[in-house]
């Protein structure tokens, strides 16, 4: 298959019957993580979550969603895709950075005094 864009990869990711090659599946994990990062970054900023606890909860949720995605939703053999470690780290730092950007910006905006 030709190089698929993010939208095509996400469509494939939501289809339980998709047949994956390694790179396509890792791309789907990457883009799902980016969506998770935006959602939880916005959520943490709006509810004014603070500190290390917020970071740890985000990482646990992120890893948990991806684990459930590939073990329960797609029921893949993780060894074909590099094992649990490869799937766990695919896009994790990028999504963490995106999560922090959204969290910090929204937290800062909501902490501004209303004049």
Secondary structure by P-SEA (a helix, b strand, c coil): cccccaaaaaaaaacccccccaaaaaaaaaaaaaaaaaaaaaaaaaaccccaaaaaaaaaaaaaaaaaaacccccccccccccaaaaaacaaaaaaaaaaaaaaaaaaaaacccc
